[in-house]
């Protein structure tokens, strides 16, 4: 076949030979033009008319506001010594999808983070996450070792961590914060708003991996928290805690508390509890350690209420310090109950009732008053009311309405049963004796001006009760072990049975001592409570009074108060049993 015969004759193809309509080509061109017009209109709509939405979406994906944390304010004692402060601490975080999964390096990282390798792998297993915390607020040396590993995807971020130099001695005063710098207990919680400050901010653009690529806008610097200066004297606080801890150990007790109050200004100089805890190390803490017993726990105060009973009777004009009270034969029947003294004291003066701590004498004095009169005085002294102090957890205690009192209840309240109070309430109520008859407000903040109180007793009757308290701590009294070297003291011991259900536990007591010094012009008031002493003695005069003695003597020396008596105590202290 010839070459020409093998060539294709395209003009002979019926498809190519057919004539195409003109409208079809115009339709295609028009469609393409319309498409371009639509795209142009959409672009103009997105970029010019309705661009806010898309700009917001872009900002959500790439623009971030980083918080610049404020440094939390310091907590200082009355002399400016640090009780709580913030230090820079690194927090370790990671981007799971970027982390180098070298097994050897991850094992080292887990060891430095003090976590099992399985827990570390669990945190890193979700590669969709762009951020995960590995450990918050690690110590600087640990953070340096972690960064030295140079594990890709593992980063550090500076944060603030609280530091508590006084440790367990001031733990119940200062409290602590959580990892987010929010106050959880004590002053850290009570003054959270003042201490926290205000965080600053920084606007940045991040890439898809969360890395900052550009700063935008002005940076708003953080405003650090305000410092709080407490009335607490850290030296008095430490000494009180130390002596309380030793007493709890010596008497094999369950717990204890001490409150030291400035009798002139109403400032709390010390508030100690045992057992305690170290605020920087809070793993495996128990409620027993965390409880601020001096403020949160209420008890029947026992014989420490007897001076108040006598004071209200003096104020009502029903007795004088020399009024004769017959306590023979040392017990009294009332409403089917027998109220007893530890000894038959026979005939006593009102002063002798306090000195010997006679239950029978106290109830007979109470019978000279009406329930309403007693309730009014108790209420005026703060019983049955929440203490007005800048501190969390303060409790009300229990004081039932006077109309519901039975005769036996009025009698038992005269010597501290049938009502309840915290050690803090008890100490504050004694300001009425130390401050010429007026109860003064108390404060946890430094306040150098003399407090202005509310008059409850006359200055004459307050002085008379102070003399009785001095007798109770002197020869023949139940609190002889409260005496100090160089300073006159006065106070009242108390031994109260512990409640158990509707009755009282067998062999379980709380030992109290509350008093003041120097006695003629009191400068401090100290309250001591020891819970469940079980080493052979449980009386307030033998368990709590020695702690009172040591704390008073050391505190007055630290305050520069001049001794007001001979160097030696007035008596050689002996154990004296008290009624309870």
C-alpha positions as CSV (number, residue, x, y, z in Angstrom):
1,X,0.0,0.0,0.0
2,X,1.3,3.5,-0.8
3,X,2.3,5.9,1.9
4,X,-0.6,8.3,1.1
5,X,-3.1,5.5,1.4
6,X,-2.0,4.8,5.0
7,X,-2.4,8.5,6.2
8,X,-5.5,9.4,8.2
9,X,-8.0,11.6,6.5
10,X,-9.3,13.7,9.4
11,X,-11.7,15.7,7.3
12,X,-13.5,12.5,6.5
13,X,-14.3,11.9,10.3
14,X,-18.0,12.5,11.0
15,X,-17.2,14.1,14.5
16,X,-14.8,16.6,13.0
17,X,-16.8,17.2,10.0
18,X,-19.8,18.3,12.0
19,X,-20.4,22.0,12.5
20,X,-20.3,23.2,16.2
21,X,-23.1,25.7,17.3
22,X,-21.8,29.2,18.1
23,X,-23.9,29.5,21.3
24,X,-22.0,26.6,22.9
25,X,-18.7,28.3,22.8
26,X,-20.2,31.5,24.1
27,X,-21.8,29.6,27.0
28,X,-18.4,28.2,28.1
29,X,-16.7,31.6,27.9
30,X,-19.6,33.2,29.8
31,X,-19.4,30.5,32.5
32,X,-15.7,31.0,33.0
33,X,-16.2,34.8,33.2
34,X,-19.0,34.4,35.7
35,X,-16.7,32.1,37.8
36,X,-14.0,34.7,37.9
37,X,-16.5,37.4,38.8
38,X,-17.8,35.2,41.7
39,X,-14.2,34.6,43.0
40,X,-13.5,38.3,42.8
41,X,-16.7,39.2,44.6
42,X,-16.0,36.5,47.3
43,X,-12.4,37.8,47.8
44,X,-13.7,41.4,48.1
45,X,-16.4,40.2,50.6
46,X,-13.8,38.4,52.7
47,X,-11.0,41.0,52.6
48,X,-13.0,44.2,52.6
49,X,-16.7,43.9,53.6
50,X,-16.8,41.1,56.2
51,X,-13.2,40.6,57.3
52,X,-13.8,40.8,61.1
53,X,-14.8,37.2,61.4
54,X,-11.8,35.8,59.5
55,X,-9.5,38.1,61.4
56,X,-10.9,36.8,64.7
57,X,-10.4,33.3,63.5
58,X,-6.8,34.1,62.6
59,X,-6.2,35.6,66.0
60,X,-7.7,32.6,67.7
61,X,-5.4,30.3,65.9
62,X,-2.1,32.2,66.1
63,X,-2.5,35.2,68.5
64,X,-2.2,34.6,72.2
65,X,-2.3,36.7,75.4
66,X,0.4,35.5,77.8
67,X,-0.1,36.2,81.4
68,X,2.8,37.8,83.2
69,X,2.5,36.5,86.8
70,X,2.7,39.0,89.7
71,X,4.9,38.2,92.6
72,X,2.8,37.4,95.7
73,X,3.2,39.8,98.6
74,X,5.4,38.9,101.5
75,X,4.2,38.0,105.0
76,X,6.3,39.7,107.7
77,X,6.4,39.5,111.4
78,X,6.1,42.6,113.6
79,X,9.8,43.2,113.4
80,X,10.0,42.8,109.6
81,X,11.3,39.3,109.6
82,X,10.1,37.1,106.7
83,X,7.4,34.6,107.4
84,X,6.4,33.9,103.8
85,X,7.9,35.0,100.5
86,X,8.0,34.1,96.8
87,X,11.0,32.7,95.0
88,X,11.4,31.9,91.3
89,X,10.9,28.2,90.6
90,X,10.9,26.6,87.2
91,X,8.0,24.5,86.0
92,X,8.6,21.8,83.4
93,X,6.3,21.4,80.4
94,X,6.4,19.6,77.0
95,X,4.9,19.5,73.5
96,X,4.2,15.7,73.2
97,X,4.4,15.6,69.4
98,X,7.9,17.1,69.5
99,X,9.4,15.1,72.4
100,X,12.4,13.0,71.6
101,X,11.4,9.5,72.8
102,X,15.0,8.3,73.6
103,X,14.3,5.7,76.3
104,X,17.5,6.5,78.2
105,X,16.8,10.2,78.4
106,X,13.2,9.7,79.4
107,X,14.3,7.5,82.2
108,X,16.6,10.2,83.5
109,X,13.9,12.8,83.1
110,X,11.4,10.7,85.1
111,X,14.0,10.2,87.8
112,X,14.6,14.0,88.1
113,X,10.9,14.7,88.1
114,X,10.4,12.1,90.9
115,X,7.8,10.1,89.0
116,X,7.5,6.6,87.6
117,X,8.5,6.3,83.9
118,X,5.0,4.9,83.2
119,X,3.4,8.1,84.5
120,X,5.7,10.2,82.3
121,X,4.9,8.2,79.2
122,X,1.2,8.5,80.0
123,X,1.5,12.3,80.0
124,X,3.3,12.3,76.7
125,X,1.3,9.6,74.9
126,X,-1.3,12.0,73.4
127,X,0.6,13.6,70.4
128,X,-2.4,15.8,69.5
129,X,-1.6,17.9,72.5
130,X,0.5,21.0,72.0
131,X,1.1,21.5,75.8
132,X,1.3,19.4,78.9
133,X,2.7,20.1,82.4
134,X,5.3,17.6,83.6
135,X,6.0,19.1,87.0
136,X,5.2,22.4,88.5
137,X,7.6,24.4,90.6
138,X,10.7,22.3,90.8
139,X,13.9,23.4,92.6
140,X,16.4,25.3,90.5
141,X,19.2,22.6,90.6
142,X,16.7,20.0,89.4
143,X,15.5,22.3,86.6
144,X,19.1,22.9,85.5
145,X,19.7,19.1,85.3
146,X,16.6,18.6,83.3
147,X,17.5,21.3,80.8
148,X,21.0,19.8,80.5
149,X,19.5,16.6,79.1
150,X,18.5,18.7,76.0
151,X,15.4,16.6,75.3
152,X,13.7,18.0,72.3
153,X,10.1,19.2,73.1
154,X,10.8,19.6,76.9
155,X,10.8,23.2,78.1
156,X,10.8,25.2,81.3
157,X,8.7,28.2,82.4
158,X,9.6,30.5,85.3
159,X,6.9,30.7,88.1
160,X,6.8,31.7,91.7
161,X,6.9,29.3,94.6
162,X,6.2,30.2,98.3
163,X,8.9,29.9,100.9
164,X,8.3,29.7,104.6
165,X,11.5,30.3,106.7
166,X,9.9,29.7,110.1
167,X,8.7,26.2,109.1
168,X,6.4,24.3,111.4
169,X,6.5,26.8,114.3
170,X,4.5,29.4,112.4
171,X,2.6,27.0,110.0
172,X,-0.8,27.5,111.5
173,X,-0.4,31.3,111.4
174,X,0.9,31.7,107.9
175,X,-0.8,28.8,106.2
176,X,0.1,28.0,102.6
177,X,-0.8,28.4,99.0
178,X,-1.5,25.8,96.3
179,X,0.5,25.4,93.1
180,X,-1.6,28.2,91.5
181,X,-0.6,30.6,94.2
182,X,-4.0,30.7,95.8
183,X,-4.1,30.9,99.6
184,X,-5.4,27.7,101.2
185,X,-4.9,28.2,105.0
186,X,-4.0,30.8,107.5
187,X,-2.9,34.3,106.6
188,X,-2.3,33.2,103.0
189,X,-6.0,32.6,102.8
190,X,-7.3,35.4,105.0
191,X,-5.4,38.1,103.0
192,X,-5.5,36.4,99.6
193,X,-6.8,39.5,97.8
194,X,-4.1,41.8,99.2
195,X,-1.2,39.3,98.7
196,X,-2.1,38.2,95.2
197,X,-1.5,41.3,93.2
198,X,-2.5,41.7,89.6
199,X,-1.0,39.8,86.7
200,X,0.3,41.6,83.6
201,X,-0.1,40.5,80.0
202,X,1.9,40.2,76.8
203,X,0.3,39.8,73.3
204,X,2.2,37.5,70.9
205,X,1.8,35.5,67.7
206,X,2.6,31.8,68.0
207,X,3.2,29.3,65.2
208,X,1.3,26.0,65.0
209,X,3.7,24.4,67.4
210,X,3.0,27.0,70.1
211,X,6.3,28.9,69.7
212,X,6.3,32.7,70.0
213,X,7.4,34.2,66.7
214,X,6.4,37.9,67.3
215,X,5.4,40.3,70.0
216,X,2.5,42.6,69.2
217,X,1.0,45.5,71.1
218,X,2.3,47.0,74.4
219,X,3.2,44.9,77.3
220,X,1.2,45.4,80.5
221,X,3.6,44.9,83.5
222,X,2.4,42.9,86.5
223,X,1.5,44.7,89.8
224,X,3.0,42.7,92.7
225,X,1.0,41.9,95.7
226,X,1.0,44.0,98.9
227,X,3.1,42.9,101.9
228,X,1.3,42.0,105.1
229,X,2.9,42.8,108.4
230,X,1.5,40.7,111.2
231,X,1.4,41.3,114.9
232,X,3.2,38.0,115.4
233,X,6.7,38.1,116.9
234,X,8.5,35.2,115.2
235,X,10.9,34.7,118.2
236,X,8.0,34.5,120.7
237,X,6.2,32.2,118.2
238,X,9.1,29.9,118.0
239,X,9.7,29.7,121.7
240,X,6.0,29.1,122.5
241,X,5.9,26.3,119.9
242,X,9.1,24.8,121.2
243,X,7.9,24.7,124.8
244,X,4.4,23.4,123.8
245,X,6.0,20.6,121.7
246,X,8.2,19.6,124.6
247,X,5.2,19.5,127.0
248,X,3.1,17.4,124.7
249,X,6.0,14.9,124.4
250,X,6.7,15.0,128.2
251,X,3.1,14.3,129.2
252,X,2.4,11.9,126.3
253,X,-0.4,14.1,125.2
254,X,-2.4,14.1,122.0
255,X,-2.0,17.8,121.1
256,X,-1.7,21.3,122.5
257,X,-2.1,25.1,121.8
258,X,-0.6,28.3,123.1
259,X,-1.9,31.9,122.5
260,X,0.1,35.0,123.5
261,X,-1.7,38.3,123.5
262,X,-0.5,41.8,124.0
263,X,-2.7,43.1,126.9
264,X,-2.3,46.7,125.9
265,X,-2.8,46.7,122.1
266,X,-4.7,43.5,121.6
267,X,-2.1,42.2,119.2
268,X,-1.6,38.4,118.8
269,X,2.1,37.9,119.5
270,X,2.1,34.1,119.1
271,X,-0.4,31.4,118.1
272,X,1.1,27.9,118.2
273,X,-0.3,24.4,117.8
274,X,1.2,21.0,118.0
275,X,1.2,18.7,116.1
276,X,2.2,20.9,113.2
277,X,3.6,20.6,109.6
278,X,6.2,22.2,107.3
279,X,4.3,24.4,104.8
280,X,6.9,23.7,102.1
281,X,6.4,19.9,102.4
282,X,2.7,19.0,102.5
283,X,2.7,15.4,101.3
284,X,0.9,12.9,103.5
285,X,-0.6,15.6,105.8
286,X,-3.4,14.7,108.2
287,X,-6.2,16.7,109.6
288,X,-4.5,16.5,113.0
289,X,-1.5,18.4,111.7
290,X,-3.5,21.0,109.7
291,X,-6.0,22.0,112.5
292,X,-5.4,25.4,114.0
293,X,-6.7,24.1,117.4
294,X,-6.4,27.4,119.2
295,X,-9.1,28.9,117.0
296,X,-11.0,26.0,115.4
297,X,-11.5,23.6,118.4
298,X,-13.9,24.3,121.2
299,X,-13.9,22.7,124.7
300,X,-15.6,23.1,128.0
301,X,-13.1,25.4,129.7
302,X,-13.4,24.1,133.3
303,X,-12.1,26.1,136.2
304,X,-10.7,28.9,134.0
305,X,-14.3,30.2,134.0
306,X,-14.4,30.7,137.8
307,X,-12.8,34.1,137.8
308,X,-15.4,35.3,135.4
309,X,-18.2,34.0,137.7
310,X,-16.7,35.8,140.6
311,X,-16.2,39.0,138.6
312,X,-19.8,39.1,137.5
313,X,-21.0,38.6,141.1
314,X,-18.7,41.4,142.3
315,X,-20.0,43.7,139.5
316,X,-23.6,42.9,140.5
317,X,-22.9,43.7,144.1
318,X,-23.8,40.3,145.4
319,X,-20.4,39.5,147.0
320,X,-17.2,41.2,148.0
321,X,-13.7,39.6,147.9
322,X,-14.1,38.8,151.6
323,X,-17.7,37.4,151.5
324,X,-17.8,34.1,153.3
325,X,-18.8,31.0,151.2
326,X,-19.5,27.7,153.0
327,X,-18.3,24.7,150.9
328,X,-18.5,22.1,153.7
329,X,-18.7,19.1,153.3
330,X,-17.0,19.5,149.9
331,X,-20.0,18.4,147.8
332,X,-23.4,19.8,146.9
333,X,-26.6,18.1,145.7
334,X,-28.6,19.8,143.0
335,X,-31.3,18.4,140.7
336,X,-30.2,14.8,141.2
337,X,-26.5,15.6,140.6
338,X,-23.7,15.7,143.1
339,X,-21.1,18.5,142.5
340,X,-17.9,17.9,144.4
341,X,-14.5,19.4,145.2
342,X,-11.3,17.3,145.4
343,X,-11.1,18.3,149.1
344,X,-13.4,19.6,151.7
345,X,-12.2,23.2,151.9
346,X,-14.8,24.2,154.6
347,X,-15.3,27.9,154.9
348,X,-13.7,30.1,152.3
349,X,-13.8,33.7,151.3
350,X,-14.6,34.6,147.7
351,X,-10.8,35.0,147.2
352,X,-10.3,31.5,148.6
353,X,-12.8,30.0,146.2
354,X,-10.5,31.1,143.3
355,X,-7.3,30.2,145.1
356,X,-8.5,26.7,146.0
357,X,-10.6,26.3,142.8
358,X,-13.7,25.2,144.6
359,X,-16.6,24.0,142.4
360,X,-19.0,24.2,145.4
361,X,-17.9,27.7,146.1
362,X,-18.3,28.8,142.5
363,X,-21.8,27.4,142.1
364,X,-22.9,29.0,145.4
365,X,-21.7,32.4,144.0
366,X,-23.5,31.7,140.8
367,X,-26.7,31.0,142.6
368,X,-26.7,34.6,143.8
369,X,-27.3,35.8,140.2
370,X,-30.0,35.1,137.6
371,X,-29.3,33.2,134.4
372,X,-30.0,36.3,132.4
373,X,-27.3,38.2,134.3
374,X,-24.8,35.5,133.7
375,X,-25.7,35.1,130.1
376,X,-25.3,38.9,129.5
377,X,-21.8,38.9,131.0
378,X,-20.7,35.7,129.1
379,X,-22.0,37.3,125.9
380,X,-20.3,40.6,126.6
381,X,-17.0,38.7,127.0
382,X,-17.4,37.1,123.6
383,X,-18.7,33.6,124.5
384,X,-21.1,32.1,122.0
385,X,-19.9,34.6,119.4
386,X,-17.4,34.3,116.5
387,X,-14.2,36.1,117.4
388,X,-13.8,39.2,115.2
389,X,-10.3,38.4,114.0
390,X,-8.8,38.5,110.5
391,X,-8.3,34.7,110.4
392,X,-10.2,31.8,108.7
393,X,-11.8,29.1,110.7
394,X,-12.6,30.9,113.9
395,X,-15.5,29.2,115.6
396,X,-18.4,30.4,117.7
397,X,-18.4,28.0,120.6
398,X,-21.6,27.2,122.4
399,X,-23.7,29.2,124.9
400,X,-27.3,28.3,125.0
401,X,-30.1,30.9,125.5
402,X,-30.5,31.7,129.2
403,X,-34.2,30.9,129.2
404,X,-33.4,27.2,128.6
405,X,-31.0,26.9,131.5
406,X,-31.9,24.5,134.3
407,X,-30.6,25.2,137.8
408,X,-27.9,22.5,137.5
409,X,-26.7,24.0,134.2
410,X,-26.4,27.5,135.8
411,X,-24.4,25.9,138.5
412,X,-22.0,23.9,136.2
413,X,-21.5,27.0,134.0
414,X,-20.1,28.7,137.1
415,X,-17.1,26.4,136.9
416,X,-16.8,25.9,133.1
417,X,-19.2,23.0,132.2
418,X,-22.2,23.3,129.9
419,X,-20.7,25.9,127.6
420,X,-17.8,25.7,125.2
421,X,-15.1,28.0,123.9
422,X,-11.9,28.0,122.0
423,X,-8.5,28.8,123.7
424,X,-8.5,32.0,121.6
425,X,-11.9,33.1,123.0
426,X,-10.7,32.3,126.6
427,X,-7.6,34.4,126.2
428,X,-9.5,37.4,124.8
429,X,-12.1,37.3,127.6
430,X,-9.2,37.7,130.1
431,X,-8.4,41.0,128.6
432,X,-11.3,42.3,130.7
433,X,-9.2,41.6,133.8
434,X,-5.9,42.9,132.3
435,X,-7.4,46.1,130.8
436,X,-9.2,47.5,133.8
437,X,-12.5,45.8,133.1
438,X,-12.9,46.4,129.4
439,X,-12.6,43.6,126.8
440,X,-10.5,44.7,123.9
441,X,-10.5,43.7,120.2
442,X,-7.7,41.4,119.0
443,X,-5.8,41.6,115.8
444,X,-3.4,39.6,113.7
445,X,-1.9,42.8,112.2
446,X,0.7,45.0,113.7
447,X,-1.0,47.8,115.7
448,X,1.1,49.8,118.1
449,X,-1.6,52.0,119.5
450,X,-3.4,51.0,122.8
451,X,-6.7,49.2,122.1
452,X,-10.0,50.8,122.9
453,X,-12.3,48.2,124.6
454,X,-15.9,47.7,125.8
455,X,-16.4,48.1,129.5
456,X,-17.7,44.9,131.2
457,X,-16.4,45.3,134.8
458,X,-15.3,48.3,136.8
459,X,-11.6,48.9,137.1
460,X,-11.9,48.2,140.9
461,X,-13.4,44.8,140.4
462,X,-11.0,43.9,137.6
463,X,-8.1,44.7,140.0
464,X,-9.7,42.5,142.7
465,X,-9.9,39.5,140.3
466,X,-6.3,40.1,139.3
467,X,-5.4,39.8,142.9
468,X,-7.3,36.5,143.2
469,X,-5.5,35.2,140.1
470,X,-2.2,36.1,141.8
471,X,-3.3,34.1,144.8
472,X,-4.3,31.1,142.6
473,X,-0.7,31.1,141.3
474,X,0.9,31.7,144.7
475,X,1.3,29.8,148.0
476,X,-1.7,27.4,148.5
477,X,-3.0,28.0,145.0
478,X,-3.6,25.4,142.2
479,X,-1.2,27.2,139.7
480,X,2.0,27.5,141.7
481,X,4.0,26.1,138.7
482,X,3.0,29.2,136.7
483,X,5.4,31.4,138.7
484,X,8.3,33.0,136.8
485,X,11.7,34.4,137.8
486,X,11.5,38.2,138.1
487,X,7.9,38.8,137.2
488,X,4.7,38.6,139.2
489,X,2.0,36.5,137.5
490,X,-1.7,35.6,138.0
491,X,-3.8,33.0,136.4
492,X,-6.2,30.2,136.7
493,X,-5.7,26.5,135.9
494,X,-8.4,24.3,134.6
495,X,-8.9,20.6,134.1
496,X,-11.9,19.6,132.1
497,X,-13.2,16.1,131.2
498,X,-13.4,15.4,127.5
499,X,-16.9,14.8,126.1
500,X,-17.8,11.5,124.5
501,X,-21.3,11.4,123.0
502,X,-23.8,12.5,125.7
503,X,-21.4,12.0,128.5
504,X,-17.7,12.2,129.3
505,X,-14.8,9.9,128.3
506,X,-13.2,7.9,131.1
507,X,-9.7,9.1,131.9
508,X,-9.5,11.7,129.2
509,X,-8.9,15.4,130.1
510,X,-7.8,18.7,128.8
511,X,-5.4,20.8,130.9
512,X,-5.7,24.6,130.7
513,X,-4.0,27.6,132.2
514,X,-4.8,31.2,131.4
515,X,-3.2,34.2,133.0
516,X,-1.3,37.4,132.7
517,X,1.9,39.2,133.8
518,X,3.1,41.4,135.4
519,X,0.0,41.2,137.6
520,X,-0.4,44.9,138.7
521,X,0.0,46.3,135.2
522,X,-0.4,43.3,132.8
523,X,1.6,43.5,129.6
524,X,0.7,40.0,128.1
525,X,-2.0,37.4,128.5
526,X,-1.1,33.8,127.8
527,X,-3.3,30.8,127.4
528,X,-2.1,27.2,127.3
529,X,-4.1,24.0,126.5
530,X,-2.8,20.4,126.5
531,X,-5.1,17.8,125.2
532,X,-5.2,14.3,126.8
533,X,-2.0,14.3,128.9
534,X,-1.5,10.6,129.9
535,X,1.8,10.4,131.7
536,X,0.6,10.2,135.3
537,X,-0.8,13.7,135.8
538,X,-3.5,15.6,133.9
539,X,-4.2,18.7,136.1
540,X,-3.9,22.1,134.4
541,X,-1.7,23.3,137.3
542,X,0.9,20.7,136.7
543,X,0.7,20.2,132.9
544,X,-0.2,23.6,131.4
545,X,1.1,26.0,134.1
546,X,4.8,25.2,133.5
547,X,4.4,26.1,129.8
548,X,2.7,29.3,130.8
549,X,5.6,30.1,133.1
550,X,8.3,29.6,130.5
551,X,6.5,31.5,127.8
552,X,5.7,34.5,130.0
553,X,9.2,34.8,131.2
554,X,10.8,34.6,127.8
555,X,8.2,36.9,126.1
556,X,8.5,39.7,128.7
557,X,12.3,39.6,128.4
558,X,12.0,39.8,124.6
559,X,9.7,42.8,125.0
560,X,12.1,44.6,127.3
561,X,9.6,44.6,130.2
562,X,11.4,45.3,133.5
563,X,11.1,42.7,136.3
564,X,8.7,43.8,139.0
565,X,9.7,41.5,141.8
566,X,12.6,39.6,143.4
567,X,14.6,37.4,141.2
568,X,13.4,34.2,142.9
569,X,9.8,33.0,142.7
570,X,7.6,33.5,145.7
571,X,7.2,29.8,146.6
572,X,8.7,26.5,145.8
573,X,6.0,25.2,143.5
574,X,4.3,21.9,144.5
575,X,1.6,19.9,142.9
576,X,-1.9,20.9,144.0
577,X,-5.0,19.0,142.9
578,X,-7.8,21.1,141.6
579,X,-11.6,20.5,141.3
580,X,-12.9,19.7,137.9
